[in-house]
Amino acid sequence: MQENAITQLIYLSSATGHLAADDLKQILKSSVRNNGADGITGLLIYHEGAFFQVLEGPAQVVAECFDRIEADARHGRIIRMIERQVPARAFPAWRMGFARPEELGEEARAAALSLYDIYSESGSLSATVPDVRRLVSSFLNSFTGLSLKQ
């Protein structure tokens, strides 16, 4: 494996209980802190009890992060969709997406995106990651109540 190789891991999971805005703020805060320290970037989308996450970084730290996620009681029915080496990060900055980021408060909002923004930005992902773009779009389009296309 190349020394500078980037591992990309994409998974889906279901929240095991109701997550209030304060719970989501805490997830966002700890994720930004921990992922930044570990060199992990990616995208975390939460909507209607479902998580979709792309983790990108060195293989060992991505594996350790995913182990923590699997052990986290807030996650259930975890499905590892893709795990592979990629030449470059699809998401060079870590982000978390919400249907209503305004509920998070001023501090957390800086690292959050609306689902509409994520849907719009997914079209600008590098051409080398069309499957990631397709997965993000498919996940967002799976919610019938979301109107993301203009």
N, C-alpha and C positions, 0 to 999 in steps of 0.2 A: 504494500500500500504506500502511496506517495506520502511524504512527510506533510505536505500542505493540502492533502486531499480533504474535501468537504463531504461529510456524510449528511444526507438529507433523509429524514424520517417523517412520514406523514401518517397520521392516525385520526380515527374518529372515536368518540366516546360519548356516553350519556351521563349527565349529572345524576347522582344517586338521590338527591333531594333538591329542594328549592334553594336557589342561590339568590339572595337579596343583593341590592346594589352595593352594600358594604362588603359582602363576601367577594363580589367581583372586583371591587377596588383593592382588596387585599391580595387577590390573585394577581392582579395587574402590577401592584407595587412590588411584590416579592419576585414575580417573573422578570420584571425589568432589572431589578437589583441582581438576582442570581444569574440570569442569562447573560447580562453584561459582564459580570465577573468571570463567567465560564467561557466567553467567546461564542455563545450561542445566539443566533439570530433566527428569524422566522416570522410566523404569523399564527395567532390564536384567534379563532372566531368562536363566539358563544352566542347561541340564539335558541330560545325555546327548549332549554334543557340539553342541547347538543353542543359538543365541542368538536371543532375541526382544527387540527394543529399541524403546522409544518415546522420542524426543528432542523436547523442547519448549523454545522460546526464540526470540530474534530470528533472522530469516531468515538473515542472513549467518553468524552463529556456528553455527547448526545445519548449514548447508551446509559450513562449514569442518570441523566435527566429523565429519560423514559422509564427507567427503573423506579424513580421517585414518583412519577405520574401513575404507574401501575399500582404502586403501594398506597396512593392517595385515596382515601375513602370517599372523596367527592366524585371520583370517576368510576363508572361501571361500564360493562359491555365494550371494552376497548378493542378496537379493530385496527391492527397495524396494516395500513394499505400499501405503503412503499417504504423500503429502506435501501438506499443505494449511495454510491459515490457519484458526485457531480463535479464538473469543472469549475463552477462558480455558484455563488449563492443567488437564489431567486429573490430572497428578501434580505438585503444587506443590513437593514435596520429592523429591530424587533418591534412588532405591532400587535395589538389586540383589537378585534373588531366587535362591535355591539350594534344592535338595532337602534338603541337610544343612548349614545355616549353622553348626552347631556345629563343623564341621571348619575354620572360618576363623580361629579364635582370638578372644580377647576384643576386641581393638581393632577388627577388621574387622566383627565381629558387630553392632555398633551401627548400621551402615548397611545391613545385610543382613536379608532376610526369608526365612522358609521359603516354599516354594511353596504350602503350605496357607494361610499368612497372606495371600499375594497373592491366591489364589483367593477367600478370604473377603472381603478388602477390595475386590475388583473389583466386588462387588455394591453397594458404597457410592459408586462413581464417579458423578459428576454425570449427571443425565438427559440432558444435552446431548451426552454422549459414549457413547451406547449401543453404537456400533460398536467403540470401543476396548475397552469391557467385554467385548463378544462376542469380539474377537480375542484378548484375554488369556485368556479362558476356553477358547476353542478350542485355543490353543497348549498350555495346561496339560493339557487333556483328551486331547491327541494322544498322550500317554505312557501306555501301557497299564499300566505298573508303578506309577503314582502313584495313590494313593487319597486324593483331595482332598475329596470330599463326605462329610459326616458324616450 
